[in-house]
């Protein structure tokens, strides 16, 4: 096989994999809720709060993480990655970055708004026990404390608010939230879109 043919074959394989990666099936649970599952670990992303923050420096994503495996999985700040529609991979910022760049009042408002959202996801985890007070970004006005190193035993879940930098140029495209636990080799991906509220 000539060098030219090898290059053509390699490019063809690359574009096939790129197409498959970019065409992940989006599984909706509600109008703003999206679900991903791998090996009995379920990650749900709710974008109802996010859609209000198109012009802000950070975007809030409300998540649920459920473990139905026989073992324990771990979640911390390094477990979550947001892939933007532009292909950028974003890590969770520090709490101080968000309070300074986004504002304590907006964080408090996001938590207040969350109370108005119907909890459609917990009903999926009736056989699981919720781990309370998990908090990656505490609300300054609610008296909550940072609790961002979590162990999820069999049949348990938590829900919490995550913030990521709002840097996508193609904001109407498909985002992907990735949860990965290196200790258990579990990786869950949730493709989703944000229906930004037009003002």
C-alpha positions in Angstrom: 0.0 0.0 0.0 1.4 3.4 -1.0 2.0 6.2 1.5 -0.8 8.2 -0.2 -3.3 5.3 0.3 -2.2 4.9 4.0 -2.9 8.6 4.6 -6.3 8.4 2.9 -7.2 5.4 5.0 -6.1 7.0 8.2 -8.0 10.2 7.4 -11.1 8.2 6.7 -10.9 6.4 10.0 -10.3 9.7 11.8 -13.4 11.3 10.3 -15.6 8.3 11.0 -14.6 8.3 14.7 -15.0 12.1 14.8 -18.5 11.8 13.4 -19.4 9.1 15.9 -18.1 11.1 18.8 -20.0 14.2 17.7 -23.3 12.4 17.1 -23.8 11.0 20.6 -27.4 10.3 21.3 -29.0 12.9 23.6 -31.3 11.2 26.1 -33.8 13.6 27.7 -35.6 13.0 31.0 -37.5 16.2 30.9 -37.6 19.5 29.0 -34.3 20.5 30.6 -33.0 17.2 32.0 -30.5 14.9 30.2 -29.3 11.5 31.2 -26.2 9.3 30.7 -25.5 5.8 32.1 -22.5 3.5 32.2 -22.3 0.2 34.1 -25.1 1.1 36.5 -23.8 4.6 37.2 -26.3 7.3 36.2 -25.5 11.0 35.7 -28.3 13.5 35.1 -27.7 17.1 34.0 -30.4 19.7 34.4 -30.0 23.0 32.5 -33.0 25.0 33.6 -30.9 27.3 35.8 -28.1 27.4 33.2 -30.5 28.8 30.5 -30.9 32.0 32.5 -27.1 32.7 32.5 -26.1 33.0 28.8 -24.3 36.3 29.3 -22.6 35.4 32.6 -18.9 34.4 33.0 -19.9 31.0 34.6 -22.8 28.6 33.9 -24.6 26.6 36.6 -25.4 22.9 35.9 -27.6 21.0 38.4 -26.6 17.3 38.5 -27.6 14.0 40.0 -25.1 11.1 40.3 -26.4 7.7 41.3 -24.4 4.5 41.9 -26.1 1.1 41.5 -22.9 -0.8 41.1 -21.8 -3.4 43.7 -18.8 -1.3 44.7 -18.1 2.3 45.8 -17.4 5.2 43.4 -15.8 8.5 44.3 -16.5 12.0 43.1 -14.5 15.2 43.7 -13.7 18.4 41.8 -11.4 16.5 39.4 -14.1 14.1 38.4 -16.1 16.4 36.2 -15.2 17.9 32.8 -17.4 20.0 30.5 -16.8 19.7 26.8 -18.1 22.8 25.0 -19.7 22.8 21.5 -16.3 24.2 20.3 -14.5 21.2 21.7 -12.8 22.9 24.7 -12.5 20.7 27.8 -13.2 22.7 31.0 -12.5 21.7 34.6 -14.4 22.9 37.6 -13.1 26.3 38.8 -12.3 27.0 42.4 -15.0 28.2 44.7 -13.2 31.6 45.1 -13.1 32.0 41.3 -16.8 31.7 41.0 -17.7 33.9 44.0 -15.4 36.7 42.6 -16.1 36.3 38.9 -19.8 35.4 39.1 -20.9 36.8 42.4 -22.3 35.6 45.7 -25.7 37.1 45.0 -26.0 35.2 41.8 -25.0 31.9 43.5 -27.7 32.5 46.1 -30.3 33.3 43.4 -29.4 30.1 41.6 -30.1 28.1 44.7 -33.4 29.9 45.3 -34.4 29.2 41.7 -33.6 25.5 42.1 -36.3 25.2 44.7 -38.8 26.0 42.1 -37.7 23.2 39.8 -39.7 20.0 39.9 -37.5 17.1 41.2 -38.2 14.7 38.3 -34.9 12.8 38.8 -35.0 11.5 42.3 -38.0 9.3 41.5 -35.6 7.3 39.3 -33.5 6.4 42.3 -36.2 5.1 44.7 -34.0 2.1 45.6 -31.1 4.4 46.5 -30.4 6.6 49.5 -29.6 10.2 49.0 -26.3 11.5 50.5 -27.2 14.9 51.9 -25.3 18.2 52.0 -23.0 17.4 49.1 -21.9 20.9 47.9 -19.2 21.8 45.5 -20.2 25.5 45.5 -21.8 26.6 48.8 -24.3 29.4 48.8 -22.9 32.3 50.8 -26.5 33.2 51.9 -27.6 29.7 52.9 -25.0 28.7 55.4 -24.0 25.6 53.4 -20.4 24.3 53.6 -18.0 22.9 51.1 -18.4 19.1 50.8 -16.7 18.1 47.5 -15.1 14.8 48.3 -17.8 12.2 48.1 -17.9 8.4 48.4 -21.0 6.8 46.9 -21.6 3.2 48.1 -23.9 0.8 46.4 -27.5 2.3 45.9 -26.8 5.9 46.8 -26.9 9.2 45.0 -26.3 12.9 45.5 -27.5 16.1 43.8 -25.5 19.3 43.6 -24.8 22.5 41.6 -21.7 22.7 39.5 -20.3 25.8 37.8 -18.1 25.9 34.7 -16.6 28.8 32.7 -19.1 30.1 30.1 -16.7 30.4 27.2 -18.3 28.6 24.3 -18.6 30.7 21.1 -21.1 28.2 19.6 -23.4 28.3 22.6 -26.3 26.7 20.8 -24.4 23.5 20.0 -24.1 20.2 22.0 -22.2 20.2 25.3 -21.0 17.1 27.1 -20.6 16.7 30.8 -18.2 13.9 31.7 -17.9 12.2 35.1 -14.9 9.9 35.6 -13.8 8.0 38.7 -10.3 6.7 38.1 -10.5 4.4 41.2 -13.4 2.3 39.8 -12.7 3.0 36.1 -16.2 4.4 35.6 -16.8 7.1 33.0 -20.2 8.5 32.2 -20.9 11.1 29.4 -24.0 13.2 29.1 -24.5 15.1 25.8 -27.0 18.0 26.2 -28.1 21.3 24.8 -29.0 24.5 26.6 -32.1 26.3 25.5 -30.9 29.8 26.4 -33.6 32.2 27.5 -33.8 35.0 25.0 -34.2 38.4 26.6 
